[in-house]
Amino acid sequence: MRSLSLIFGFLLIVNLAHASDERSIKDLAKALTGLASDVDPAEAQALSYTAHTTARRLKKEYRVVLNPEFTVFLYNVGLRKRGWCGHWAQDIGAELKKLEPKTLVLHWGEAYPNTTSENNALVITARNQRFEDGILLDGWRRAGRLFWCPVKKDDEYEVEQHFGHSGITMWRENMKWSAWLQYYETAEQKPKTASASR
């Protein structure tokens, strides 16, 4: 009886996670479509689905345990081959590049570069839209459950204030890595390295 209860509990958790992903996929596609009137809804749906499913797959491939920070520790001591934030951005970005988006643009964002608080993530904008007006995608932060929000509304990465939120984002575009994301002809090639503090 106890085994049956454990199996039922596990299946319930898996089902709830799947339902949460399905809703997030739909909501992200809607947010991406809302970036501009000329965004192709099918392209937005494909990018959303691919980003979510790739983040879940990478959680297994990276063998994430406990939380993202602990997985980075395991990477830093040589017990994992990948797992810091830049790896998530590279690997999700490589899958999104394969879609060769026409109405949306892939960018590489970094916050607090070259510090212990550094994070790297992807940002998607409409054509001719500013980086700051895009949608941030971060597979690392929630350990494989894709986090996304408008760049300007990411209160976890903003100029630090003593009281409340500043509303000033720390996310900046890394032009080298954005160029790699936007150059579709060599999707299998990656720049040799990005900062590896996370």
ZAGU-380989 format. One line per 8 residues: for each residue x, y, z of C-alpha. Coordinates in Angstrom, 1 decimal. Last residue first. Example, Ala and Ser with C-alpha at 12.3 -4.5 7.8 and 13.67 -1.06 7.14 Angstrom:
! residues 2
13.7,-1.1,7.1; 12.3,-4.5,7.8 .
END
This chain:
! residues 198
28.2,30.6,-12.9; 31.7,32.1,-12.7; 32.5,30.8,-16.2; 32.9,33.9,-18.3; 32.3,32.9,-21.9; 34.4,30.5,-23.9; 35.4,29.1,-27.3; 32.7,30.9,-29.3 .
30.2,28.3,-30.6; 29.9,26.6,-33.9; 27.0,24.2,-34.7; 24.7,27.0,-35.8; 27.2,28.1,-38.4; 24.7,29.5,-41.1; 22.4,30.9,-38.4; 24.5,33.9,-37.2 .
22.1,35.5,-34.8; 23.1,33.5,-31.7; 26.8,33.9,-32.4; 26.4,37.7,-32.9; 24.5,37.8,-29.6; 27.5,36.1,-28.0; 29.9,38.7,-29.1; 27.4,41.6,-28.4 .
26.9,40.7,-24.8; 23.7,42.6,-24.0; 23.2,44.1,-20.6; 21.0,43.0,-17.8; 21.5,44.9,-14.5; 18.0,46.2,-14.6; 16.9,49.4,-12.9; 13.5,49.0,-11.1 .
15.2,49.8,-7.8; 13.3,47.3,-5.7; 12.6,47.6,-2.0; 14.9,49.1,0.6; 18.7,48.9,0.5; 18.9,49.0,-3.3; 20.8,46.8,-5.6; 20.7,47.6,-9.3 .
18.6,44.9,-10.8; 18.9,41.2,-11.3; 16.3,39.4,-9.1; 13.7,42.1,-10.0; 13.5,40.9,-13.6; 10.8,43.3,-14.7; 12.9,45.3,-17.2; 14.0,42.1,-19.1 .
10.4,41.0,-19.5; 9.9,37.6,-17.8; 11.1,34.0,-18.2; 12.2,31.2,-16.0; 12.5,27.7,-17.6; 12.3,24.9,-15.1; 15.7,23.3,-15.5; 17.4,24.4,-12.3 .
15.2,27.5,-11.6; 18.0,30.0,-12.4; 19.8,27.9,-15.0; 17.1,27.8,-17.7; 16.9,31.6,-18.1; 14.8,33.3,-20.8; 14.5,37.1,-20.8; 11.8,38.8,-22.9 .
12.7,41.9,-24.8; 12.3,45.6,-24.2; 15.8,46.1,-22.7; 17.3,44.6,-25.9; 15.7,47.3,-28.0; 13.4,46.3,-30.8; 14.4,46.4,-34.5; 13.0,42.9,-35.1 .
11.1,41.6,-32.0; 13.1,40.7,-29.0; 14.3,37.5,-27.3; 16.8,37.6,-24.5; 18.9,34.6,-23.5; 20.7,34.2,-20.2; 24.0,34.7,-18.4; 24.3,35.3,-14.7 .
27.1,36.8,-12.7; 26.7,37.1,-8.9; 30.3,35.9,-8.2; 31.6,38.7,-10.4; 32.9,38.9,-13.9; 29.6,40.1,-15.4; 26.9,41.4,-13.0; 24.1,40.6,-15.5 .
24.6,39.1,-18.9; 22.3,38.9,-21.8; 22.7,37.1,-25.1; 20.3,38.0,-27.9; 18.0,36.1,-30.2; 15.8,38.1,-32.7; 12.1,37.4,-33.5; 10.3,37.8,-36.9 .
12.7,35.6,-38.9; 13.6,32.9,-36.5; 16.2,30.3,-37.7; 14.7,27.4,-35.8; 18.2,25.9,-35.4; 19.2,29.0,-33.5; 16.7,28.1,-30.8; 18.5,24.8,-30.2 .
21.9,26.4,-30.0; 20.5,29.1,-27.7; 19.3,26.5,-25.2; 22.8,25.0,-25.2; 24.7,28.2,-25.0; 22.4,29.9,-22.4; 22.4,26.7,-20.2; 26.2,26.5,-20.5 .
26.5,30.1,-19.6; 24.5,29.6,-16.4; 26.9,27.0,-15.0; 26.0,23.3,-15.5; 28.4,21.4,-17.7; 31.1,18.8,-17.3; 30.2,17.9,-13.7; 32.4,16.6,-10.9 .
35.3,18.8,-11.8; 35.4,21.0,-8.7; 33.9,24.0,-10.6; 31.2,21.9,-12.1; 30.1,20.4,-8.8; 30.0,24.0,-7.4; 27.9,25.1,-10.4; 25.5,22.2,-9.5 .
25.4,23.5,-6.0; 24.5,27.0,-7.2; 21.7,25.6,-9.5; 19.9,23.8,-6.7; 19.7,20.4,-5.1; 21.1,18.3,-7.9; 21.3,18.9,-11.6; 22.5,16.0,-13.6 .
23.7,18.2,-16.5; 21.9,15.9,-19.0; 18.8,15.6,-16.9; 18.4,19.4,-16.2; 19.4,19.9,-19.9; 16.3,18.0,-21.1; 14.0,20.2,-19.0; 15.7,23.4,-20.3 .
15.5,22.0,-23.9; 11.7,21.4,-23.5; 11.1,24.9,-22.3; 13.2,26.7,-24.9; 11.9,24.5,-27.8; 8.2,25.1,-26.8; 8.7,28.9,-26.5; 10.7,29.2,-29.7 .
8.1,27.1,-31.7; 5.2,29.1,-30.3; 6.8,32.4,-31.1; 7.5,31.2,-34.6; 3.9,30.0,-35.0; 2.7,33.4,-33.7; 4.7,35.3,-36.3; 5.7,38.7,-34.9 .
4.6,41.5,-37.1; 2.4,43.3,-34.5; 5.3,43.5,-32.0; 6.3,42.1,-28.6; 2.9,40.6,-28.1; 3.8,37.4,-30.0; 6.6,36.8,-27.5; 4.2,37.3,-24.6 .
1.7,34.9,-26.2; 4.4,32.2,-26.8; 5.6,32.7,-23.2; 2.0,32.1,-21.9; 1.5,29.0,-24.0; 4.8,27.4,-23.0; 4.2,28.5,-19.3; 0.8,26.8,-19.4 .
2.3,23.6,-20.8; 5.2,23.7,-18.4; 2.8,23.9,-15.4; 0.7,21.1,-16.7; 3.9,18.9,-17.1; 5.1,19.8,-13.5; 1.6,18.9,-12.2; 1.6,15.6,-14.0 .
5.1,14.7,-12.7; 4.0,15.6,-9.2; 0.9,13.5,-9.5; 2.8,10.6,-10.9; 5.2,10.7,-7.9; 2.4,10.8,-5.4; 0.6,7.9,-7.0; 3.9,5.9,-7.0 .
4.5,6.7,-3.4; 0.9,5.8,-2.4; 1.2,2.5,-4.3; 4.5,1.7,-2.5; 2.8,2.4,0.8; 0.0,0.0,0.0 .
END
